[in-house]
Amino acid sequence: MRRLSPAVGPIRLAVWYGKGGVGKSTTTMMLSLLTARRGYRVLTIDLDPECGTSRDFLGTELGRVHNNLKSFLESPIPAPPPILPSGIERLDLLPSAPDEQRFFRHFPEHSTRLQEGLQLLPSSYHWIIMDIPNQFDNVAELGLIAAEYLILPVELTADCSERVASVVRIIDEARGCNPGLKVVGALALASAPRPGRELSLSYKERLVFREYEQSLEAAGITLFRTIMFRSATTVEEARSNANDRLMHWTARRRFKRLIAEIHFRIKSRSQIPSPPPHGRKHHVQAHPHRVAATANA
């Protein structure tokens, strides 16, 4: 793959859907870890006031971090976002601020502050991956305006599929401020079958999957071929410890397939960076002093 030129800038990828519990934070974390392992320089941004991704990286240290999303947004001086080392090679973090829901709730609408701040970052980043809260509020809009590409994690349940129309409407609203926003695809999340059974969709999940195909196709959105499965305890352990090596090899293989699909779909629309020479031989090491903490997807 060809290297992305500094004039083009990093790939800005947002992970969002208008429902909680669909695996947004887990997807953000695993994409960040595995993309960094491939040799890319990654910046992970947590816009969710619940701070799931931030806690996975920083654990109990999060409460002592003062340079975060809130401090960046309330600063009157135009500047790039404050970046923290994640403790993992080639992976940096812009954490959210815990217990600051009131601030984020009253942040101005249609803000381009994050989009402008990202343009001031050094050109060394290849990917910027954003975890965006499911409630479409001013902070979620902030992330969608700053993003270039969008992934929609969707749960294979009827109540989740019923939200497609409102999700598409919100994406159209975001494009009013960010006409270049493109949906890479929708990532289906299924329930894991009972132990000893093959990972496959139930009859009901197959029906919901077809509903998604039809409703999303009408909006020009396609589902990824890769399907993720819930209740994979090794995935949760890998996420909460920010270490993809803790995943079962079957889960790691699915995430690698997902990354390959994302690369292919984005590359078909624009250039995508190549990893630095010999980047794949490096190992992602967790910082020895990083405190792990569990969080819900």
N, C-alpha and C positions, 0 to 999 in steps of 0.2 A: 504494500500500500504506500502511496505517496505521502510525504510529510506535509502537514498543513503549514502554509507560510505564515509568518507573524502578521502579515497584513490582513489575513483572513480571521485570525484569532481562534480561541478554543471553541470546541463544540459545547454549547450550553444546553444541557438536557434536564428537563423537569420531570418529576414523577408525581402524578396527581390523579385523583378521582374523587367524585363528590360523595364518598361514603367512607367511614372509618373501618378499620379491621380488614382491609383488602391487601395488606402487605406492602404499603408504600415505603415505610422505613426499612423493612427488611430488604426490599428490592434496591433501595438507594444504597444501603450499606454493602450488599453483596456486589453490586455493579461497581461501586467505588473500589472495593478491595481487589476484585479480580481484574479491573482495568489497570490499577496501579501495578499489579503483579505482571501484567503484560508489558510493562516498561513505560507506560504513559504517566505523565505528571497530572495529578487529579486534585481538584478542589471540590470538597463536599460542603454544601450549604444547607443548613437546617433552618427552614422558615416556620416550622411548626411550633407554636407556643408550648405544646406538650413536651418538646425537647427529647423525643425518643431517640433520634439519631445522635444528638449531642451527648446524651447520657451513655449511649453505647460506646462512644469514643472516650469520653472523659470521666464517666462514673461520678463519684462523689466530688471530684474536683470541679465539676461544672459550676457549682454554687460560688466558687472563688474566682471565677473568670469574669473580669469586668469589661474586657473588650469583646463585644459580641454583636449580634444583629441589632439589638436595641441601641447600643452606644453609637453604632454606625448610622442608624436611621435618624437619631435625634441630633447628630452633629450638624451645625450650620455651615460647616466648611466642606466643599466638594473634595472627596478623597476616596481612594480605594477602600474596600472593606477590610477590617482588621483580620489578619490570617493567623491562625494558630497551628503549630505542628501537631499532627495527630498522634505522633509517636510511631507512625508506620511509614516506611520508606516511600517517597514520591507521593504522599497523600497528606494534604492539608485540610483544615476545617475552618468554616465560619459558623460558630455555634449560635443557637438561639438563646434567649434569656428566660430562665424559669421564673414562674410567678409574675409574669408581666403581661397577662392577657389584656388588662385594661389599656395599656399603652398600645398594643398591637390593634386592638379593636377600634381605637380612635385615630389610627394612623390615616392620613389623607387618602382619598380614592384616586385611582388612575395615576399613581406615582411611578415615575421612571427613575427613581433614585437608585435602585439596585442595578438597573440596566446601565445607567451612567457610571456607577461605581465600578462595575465589572470591566468597563472599557478602559479604566485606569490601572488595571492589574498588569503585572509584567507578562510578557508574551510567552513565558516558559510553560504555562499550563496548556495541556492538550485537551482536557475535559473539565467541565464544571457541571456537577451533578447536584440537583436541588430536590430536597424533600419538602413538598408543599402541602399545607394542611388541607384536610378534606372539606372543611367549611369554607365556602367561597366568600371570603371577606376581603378586606383591603390588603392584608398580607399575602393571601393566596393570589390575588390579582397582581401584587408586586412581583411575585415569582413568575407568573405566566407572561407578564410584560417583559421580563428580563430573559426569558428562555428563547431558544431558537427551535428546539425540538421538544416533544412531549410524549411520554409514555403513560398509558392509562391502565393501571392494575384493576381488573374487574373480577368480582367474585361470582362463581357460577350458582347464584341464587336468584329467585324471581324478584325479590325486592331490590336487588342490585341492578338487574337488567332494566327495571322500570325507571331508573334514573338516567338512562342514556339520553333522552330528549333534553332534560335540563342540563346535563353535562355538555352536550353539543352546543346548546344556547350560550352557556358560559364561555366556552372556547371562542365562539363567534364574537362575544362581547370583548374578550381579551384581544382579539385580532383588530378591534377598533383602535387600540393603542399600539398593537404589535402585529402589523399585517404579515410579517414573515413567519409567524408561529406555525409549525408543521407538526402534525401528529404522526409519530413513527409507527405506532401500533398499539393495540390493546393486549394486555397480558392476562390470561385467564388463570384464576386461582380456584383449585378444586379441593375437596376434602380428601384426606388420605384414607385409603381403604383399611380394613382391619388387618392386623399383623398376619403375615403369611400369604396375603393376596397380592396379585399384580397391581402395580400403580396404573389405574385406568379410571375413566369417568363412569359414573353411575348412569343409569338410564335417564333419570331426571336431569342430571348435569349435562348430558348430551342434548337434551331438548333446550335447556337454557343457552347452551353454547350456540345452537342454531339460531335462537332468538337474537343473540348478540350479533351473529354474523349478518343477519338481515337488517337490523336496526343500525348497526355501525356502517355497513356497506352503503346505506342511503346517505350517510354523511361523509363518504369517501375514506373511511377508516377500516383497516383490516386487522384481524387478530393475528398475533404471532403463532407460529406453529408450535412453539414451546409452551407447555402447560406446567404451571407450578402447583405443588400440593401442600395443603395445610397440615399442621400437626407433625411436621418433620422436626423432632426435638433437636436433632443435630444442627439444623439450620438456625434455630433459635439460640443454641449455644454458640455457634459460630458468630452470629450477629452480636450477642451480648458481650462477647469477648473480643470483637473486632478481629477475628482470625478465621479466614475461610478454610484453613486446613482442618478445622474441627468438624466440617461438614462431612456427611457420608458421601462417598464417591459418586453415587447416583444423583444426589442433589447438586454437587459441584458440576457434574456433566450437564445438567439442565441449565444451570446459570451460564456455563460456557456456550451452550447452544444459543441461549438468549442473546448474549453479547455478540455472537457471530451474526445473528439476525439483525440486531441493531446496527452493527457496522455495515452490513450489506445494504440495508434500507437507507441509511444516511449517505453512504458512499454513492448510491445511485442518484442522490440529489445534489451532493457537493463533495468537495475534497474531504478526506479524513486523514488525520496524522498517522505516520508510522511510528512505532516505538523506537526509542534510542537504540543504537547498535548494542547487541548482546543484552538488551533489556530483559528478555524472557529468562535469562539465566539468574537474574537477581532474585532474592527471596524477600518477601514482605515480612518484616520483623516488628512485632508489637513492642512498644516502649516498655522497658522493665518496670517503670514506675507508674504506668497507666493503671488506673483502678477500673475494673470492669463492673458494669451494672446491667441488670436485666431490664427490658422494657417491652411493652406490647407492640405488635406490628402496627 
